[in-house]
Amino acid sequence: MKRVLVANDDGIFAPGIRILKEELAKNFDVYTIAPDRERSASGYSISLDNPIRVKEIEEGRTFAIDGTPVDAVYIALHGAMKADIDIVVSGINKGLNVGTDVFYSGTVSSAFQAVLFNKPGIAVSIDIAGKDIHYETAAMIASRLLENIDDILTEPGIVLNVNVPNVSIGEIKGIDVTTLGRRIYRDRIIERVDPKNNKYYWIDGIHVKDVYREGTDVTSILNKRVSLTPLRLDITDYNYVDKMKQKNYDKIIENILSKI
């Protein structure tokens, strides 16, 4: 039986992680670790200047920390949790992680932390469009994927980013292997002044629209289909590396060095 570490960025008491844990526990040996409060959009932040305090919620099984989502997976896989974990499943995130969302997502970053320990990582998110959130749908999808993960992730270094439409399991139209799409936000900062006359800012972003292109994660969600997007930590643009090494590259470098 695979030993599964469940993590998230919505906090240890979020409904998504509870429902995911309960579903996976039917077929896997499940351990849980997560922040003690919501830490959404924390990306790949880790705590270097402050100690990380761990609270045991369920003896030997469930833990809350006062750090980031990546901190949680990091200390668990480094041995703070006395279990030899086989795979990390991060989620169920309340809200999609599609397109450029993956660069900010604590859910996706937690799954990537598994890859750095040479373990498979899965990030699971669900859309929030609609009256109720069907976490159980995403949990069932995650469990079925996990049962077949050895056939899905056949190479090291891959995170499987899973996004699920917010519908009942019977309304799912299928599963697509996709690329990252594009979401458009209207970003702004809100400036305020505190009682001591010091400025402070709120970062605010409004989701305006998605760009629907065939084969992308956002298009699959629109069509009530589950999106599976394989991601790598290596984001090098290898084609552009070749372009930079074209014949004028040496002259550019000489020009740079001459002015140092």
GUBAVEX-461114 format. One record per residue (C-alpha): residue number from 1; residue in three letters; y, x, z. Coordinates in steps of 0.2 Angstrom, whole numbers, padded with zeros to 4 digits. Layout:
VEXVEX     i    aa      yy      xx      zz
VEXVEX   NUM   ALA       Y       X       Z
...
***
This chain:
VEXVEX     i    aa      yy      xx      zz
VEXVEX     1   MET    0000    0000    0000
VEXVEX     2   LYS    0017    0007   -0005
VEXVEX     3   ARG    0029    0011    0009
VEXVEX     4   VAL    0046    0004    0003
VEXVEX     5   LEU    0063    0007    0010
VEXVEX     6   VAL    0075   -0007    0008
VEXVEX     7   ALA    0094   -0004    0009
VEXVEX     8   ASN    0110   -0012    0004
VEXVEX     9   ASP    0129   -0011    0005
VEXVEX    10   ASP    0132   -0028    0011
VEXVEX    11   GLY    0126   -0024    0029
VEXVEX    12   ILE    0110   -0026    0039
VEXVEX    13   PHE    0113   -0044    0043
VEXVEX    14   ALA    0117   -0050    0025
VEXVEX    15   PRO    0106   -0064    0018
VEXVEX    16   GLY    0101   -0053    0002
VEXVEX    17   ILE    0093   -0039    0012
VEXVEX    18   ARG    0084   -0051    0024
VEXVEX    19   ILE    0076   -0062    0009
VEXVEX    20   LEU    0072   -0046   -0001
VEXVEX    21   LYS    0063   -0038    0015
VEXVEX    22   GLU    0053   -0054    0018
VEXVEX    23   GLU    0047   -0056    0000
VEXVEX    24   LEU    0042   -0038   -0002
VEXVEX    25   ALA    0033   -0038    0015
VEXVEX    26   LYS    0020   -0049    0007
VEXVEX    27   ASN    0013   -0035   -0003
VEXVEX    28   PHE    0021   -0019    0003
VEXVEX    29   ASP    0024   -0009    0019
VEXVEX    30   VAL    0043   -0012    0021
VEXVEX    31   TYR    0056   -0002    0031
VEXVEX    32   THR    0074   -0007    0032
VEXVEX    33   ILE    0090    0003    0035
VEXVEX    34   ALA    0108   -0002    0030
VEXVEX    35   PRO    0126   -0001    0037
VEXVEX    36   ASP    0130   -0012    0052
VEXVEX    37   ARG    0144   -0020    0042
VEXVEX    38   GLU    0148   -0023    0024
VEXVEX    39   ARG    0152   -0007    0014
VEXVEX    40   SER    0154   -0014   -0004
VEXVEX    41   ALA    0161   -0003   -0017
VEXVEX    42   SER    0159    0013   -0007
VEXVEX    43   GLY    0151    0022   -0021
VEXVEX    44   TYR    0143    0038   -0017
VEXVEX    45   SER    0153    0041   -0002
VEXVEX    46   ILE    0144    0051    0012
VEXVEX    47   SER    0150    0055    0030
VEXVEX    48   LEU    0154    0073    0033
VEXVEX    49   ASP    0167    0072    0046
VEXVEX    50   ASN    0160    0060    0058
VEXVEX    51   PRO    0143    0058    0066
VEXVEX    52   ILE    0131    0044    0060
VEXVEX    53   ARG    0125    0033    0074
VEXVEX    54   VAL    0109    0023    0072
VEXVEX    55   LYS    0104    0007    0081
VEXVEX    56   GLU    0086    0002    0080
VEXVEX    57   ILE    0085   -0017    0077
VEXVEX    58   GLU    0066   -0018    0075
VEXVEX    59   GLU    0056   -0005    0083
VEXVEX    60   GLY    0051    0008    0070
VEXVEX    61   ARG    0055   -0004    0056
VEXVEX    62   THR    0073   -0009    0055
VEXVEX    63   PHE    0089    0001    0058
VEXVEX    64   ALA    0108   -0001    0057
VEXVEX    65   ILE    0120    0013    0055
VEXVEX    66   ASP    0139    0015    0056
VEXVEX    67   GLY    0140    0025    0040
VEXVEX    68   THR    0139    0022    0022
VEXVEX    69   PRO    0125    0015    0011
VEXVEX    70   VAL    0121    0032    0005
VEXVEX    71   ASP    0121    0039    0023
VEXVEX    72   ALA    0108    0026    0027
VEXVEX    73   VAL    0096    0031    0013
VEXVEX    74   TYR    0100    0050    0016
VEXVEX    75   ILE    0096    0050    0034
VEXVEX    76   ALA    0080    0039    0032
VEXVEX    77   LEU    0073    0050    0019
VEXVEX    78   HIS    0077    0066    0029
VEXVEX    79   GLY    0066    0060    0042
VEXVEX    80   ALA    0076    0049    0054
VEXVEX    81   MET    0064    0036    0050
VEXVEX    82   LYS    0046    0041    0054
VEXVEX    83   ALA    0038    0035    0038
VEXVEX    84   ASP    0034    0044    0022
VEXVEX    85   ILE    0043    0032    0010
VEXVEX    86   ASP    0037    0030   -0008
VEXVEX    87   ILE    0051    0020   -0016
VEXVEX    88   VAL    0069    0014   -0012
VEXVEX    89   VAL    0074   -0004   -0016
VEXVEX    90   SER    0093   -0007   -0014
VEXVEX    91   GLY    0099   -0025   -0013
VEXVEX    92   ILE    0100   -0039   -0015
VEXVEX    93   ASN    0118   -0036   -0019
VEXVEX    94   LYS    0129   -0052   -0018
VEXVEX    95   GLY    0137   -0050   -0035
VEXVEX    96   LEU    0132   -0041   -0051
VEXVEX    97   ASN    0133   -0023   -0054
VEXVEX    98   VAL    0134   -0022   -0073
VEXVEX    99   GLY    0144   -0011   -0084
VEXVEX   100   THR    0157    0001   -0075
VEXVEX   101   ASP    0153   -0008   -0059
VEXVEX   102   VAL    0139    0005   -0056
VEXVEX   103   PHE    0151    0019   -0053
VEXVEX   104   TYR    0158    0010   -0038
VEXVEX   105   SER    0143    0001   -0032
VEXVEX   106   GLY    0135    0006   -0015
VEXVEX   107   THR    0120   -0003   -0020
VEXVEX   108   VAL    0117    0008   -0035
VEXVEX   109   SER    0122    0024   -0026
VEXVEX   110   SER    0109    0020   -0013
VEXVEX   111   ALA    0096    0019   -0026
VEXVEX   112   PHE    0102    0035   -0034
VEXVEX   113   GLN    0100    0044   -0017
VEXVEX   114   ALA    0081    0041   -0019
VEXVEX   115   VAL    0081    0050   -0035
VEXVEX   116   LEU    0088    0065   -0027
VEXVEX   117   PHE    0073    0065   -0015
VEXVEX   118   ASN    0062    0064   -0031
VEXVEX   119   LYS    0057    0046   -0027
VEXVEX   120   PRO    0060    0030   -0038
VEXVEX   121   GLY    0075    0020   -0035
VEXVEX   122   ILE    0078    0002   -0039
VEXVEX   123   ALA    0095   -0007   -0037
VEXVEX   124   VAL    0094   -0026   -0037
VEXVEX   125   SER    0110   -0038   -0039
VEXVEX   126   ILE    0112   -0056   -0042
VEXVEX   127   ASP    0127   -0066   -0050
VEXVEX   128   ILE    0137   -0077   -0038
VEXVEX   129   ALA    0142   -0089   -0051
VEXVEX   130   GLY    0138   -0107   -0045
VEXVEX   131   LYS    0137   -0116   -0029
VEXVEX   132   ASP    0122   -0108   -0020
VEXVEX   133   ILE    0115   -0090   -0022
VEXVEX   134   HIS    0097   -0090   -0027
VEXVEX   135   TYR    0092   -0074   -0018
VEXVEX   136   GLU    0074   -0079   -0018
VEXVEX   137   THR    0074   -0078   -0037
VEXVEX   138   ALA    0080   -0060   -0036
VEXVEX   139   ALA    0068   -0056   -0022
VEXVEX   140   MET    0053   -0062   -0033
VEXVEX   141   ILE    0059   -0053   -0048
VEXVEX   142   ALA    0061   -0037   -0037
VEXVEX   143   SER    0043   -0039   -0030
VEXVEX   144   ARG    0035   -0041   -0047
VEXVEX   145   LEU    0044   -0026   -0054
VEXVEX   146   LEU    0039   -0016   -0039
VEXVEX   147   GLU    0020   -0021   -0042
VEXVEX   148   ASN    0022   -0013   -0060
VEXVEX   149   ILE    0034    0001   -0056
VEXVEX   150   ASP    0022    0015   -0060
VEXVEX   151   ASP    0021    0009   -0078
VEXVEX   152   ILE    0040    0005   -0079
VEXVEX   153   LEU    0047    0021   -0072
VEXVEX   154   THR    0036    0034   -0080
VEXVEX   155   GLU    0049    0049   -0079
VEXVEX   156   PRO    0057    0056   -0064
VEXVEX   157   GLY    0076    0055   -0061
VEXVEX   158   ILE    0078    0036   -0067
VEXVEX   159   VAL    0086    0022   -0057
VEXVEX   160   LEU    0082    0005   -0063
VEXVEX   161   ASN    0097   -0006   -0061
VEXVEX   162   VAL    0092   -0024   -0060
VEXVEX   163   ASN    0104   -0039   -0062
VEXVEX   164   VAL    0098   -0057   -0060
VEXVEX   165   PRO    0107   -0073   -0066
VEXVEX   166   ASN    0110   -0085   -0052
VEXVEX   167   VAL    0097   -0098   -0056
VEXVEX   168   SER    0081   -0104   -0049
VEXVEX   169   ILE    0065   -0094   -0054
VEXVEX   170   GLY    0060   -0108   -0066
VEXVEX   171   GLU    0076   -0107   -0075
VEXVEX   172   ILE    0075   -0088   -0079
VEXVEX   173   LYS    0073   -0086   -0098
VEXVEX   174   GLY    0066   -0069   -0099
VEXVEX   175   ILE    0069   -0051   -0095
VEXVEX   176   ASP    0078   -0038   -0106
VEXVEX   177   VAL    0079   -0019   -0106
VEXVEX   178   THR    0098   -0016   -0108
VEXVEX   179   THR    0112   -0004   -0109
VEXVEX   180   LEU    0128   -0005   -0099
VEXVEX   181   GLY    0140   -0018   -0105
VEXVEX   182   ARG    0159   -0019   -0101
VEXVEX   183   ARG    0168   -0029   -0088
VEXVEX   184   ILE    0187   -0031   -0089
VEXVEX   185   TYR    0197   -0032   -0073
VEXVEX   186   ARG    0215   -0034   -0069
VEXVEX   187   ASP    0218   -0021   -0056
VEXVEX   188   ARG    0233   -0020   -0044
VEXVEX   189   ILE    0239   -0013   -0028
VEXVEX   190   ILE    0248   -0024   -0015
VEXVEX   191   GLU    0261   -0015   -0005
VEXVEX   192   ARG    0265   -0020    0013
VEXVEX   193   VAL    0274   -0013    0028
VEXVEX   194   ASP    0267   -0012    0045
VEXVEX   195   PRO    0276   -0016    0062
VEXVEX   196   LYS    0281    0003    0063
VEXVEX   197   ASN    0289    0002    0045
VEXVEX   198   ASN    0275    0012    0037
VEXVEX   199   LYS    0269    0007    0020
VEXVEX   200   TYR    0251    0002    0017
VEXVEX   201   TYR    0241   -0004    0002
VEXVEX   202   TRP    0228   -0016   -0002
VEXVEX   203   ILE    0218   -0013   -0018
VEXVEX   204   ASP    0214   -0029   -0028
VEXVEX   205   GLY    0205   -0032   -0043
VEXVEX   206   ILE    0202   -0048   -0052
VEXVEX   207   HIS    0187   -0050   -0064
VEXVEX   208   VAL    0195   -0057   -0081
VEXVEX   209   LYS    0181   -0057   -0093
VEXVEX   210   ASP    0165   -0048   -0100
VEXVEX   211   VAL    0163   -0041   -0117
VEXVEX   212   TYR    0147   -0048   -0124
VEXVEX   213   ARG    0138   -0036   -0135
VEXVEX   214   GLU    0120   -0038   -0140
VEXVEX   215   GLY    0108   -0028   -0129
VEXVEX   216   THR    0120   -0026   -0114
VEXVEX   217   ASP    0117   -0031   -0097
VEXVEX   218   VAL    0132   -0044   -0096
VEXVEX   219   THR    0125   -0053   -0112
VEXVEX   220   SER    0108   -0054   -0104
VEXVEX   221   ILE    0115   -0063   -0088
VEXVEX   222   LEU    0125   -0075   -0099
VEXVEX   223   ASN    0109   -0080   -0107
VEXVEX   224   LYS    0100   -0082   -0090
VEXVEX   225   ARG    0089   -0067   -0093
VEXVEX   226   VAL    0086   -0053   -0081
VEXVEX   227   SER    0094   -0036   -0086
VEXVEX   228   LEU    0084   -0020   -0083
VEXVEX   229   THR    0095   -0005   -0086
VEXVEX   230   PRO    0088    0013   -0084
VEXVEX   231   LEU    0101    0025   -0077
VEXVEX   232   ARG    0102    0044   -0074
VEXVEX   233   LEU    0113    0054   -0063
VEXVEX   234   ASP    0116    0066   -0078
VEXVEX   235   ILE    0131    0058   -0087
VEXVEX   236   THR    0134    0073   -0098
VEXVEX   237   ASP    0139    0068   -0116
VEXVEX   238   TYR    0128    0080   -0125
VEXVEX   239   ASN    0135    0076   -0142
VEXVEX   240   TYR    0152    0080   -0137
VEXVEX   241   VAL    0146    0097   -0129
VEXVEX   242   ASP    0140    0101   -0147
VEXVEX   243   LYS    0157    0096   -0154
VEXVEX   244   MET    0166    0107   -0141
VEXVEX   245   LYS    0156    0122   -0147
VEXVEX   246   GLN    0161    0121   -0165
VEXVEX   247   LYS    0169    0136   -0173
VEXVEX   248   ASN    0187    0133   -0166
VEXVEX   249   TYR    0180    0133   -0149
VEXVEX   250   ASP    0182    0152   -0147
VEXVEX   251   LYS    0201    0151   -0152
VEXVEX   252   ILE    0204    0137   -0140
VEXVEX   253   ILE    0196    0148   -0126
VEXVEX   254   GLU    0206    0163   -0131
VEXVEX   255   ASN    0222    0153   -0130
VEXVEX   256   ILE    0218    0147   -0113
VEXVEX   257   LEU    0214    0164   -0106
VEXVEX   258   SER    0229    0172   -0114
VEXVEX   259   LYS    0240    0161   -0103
VEXVEX   260   ILE    0231    0164   -0087
***
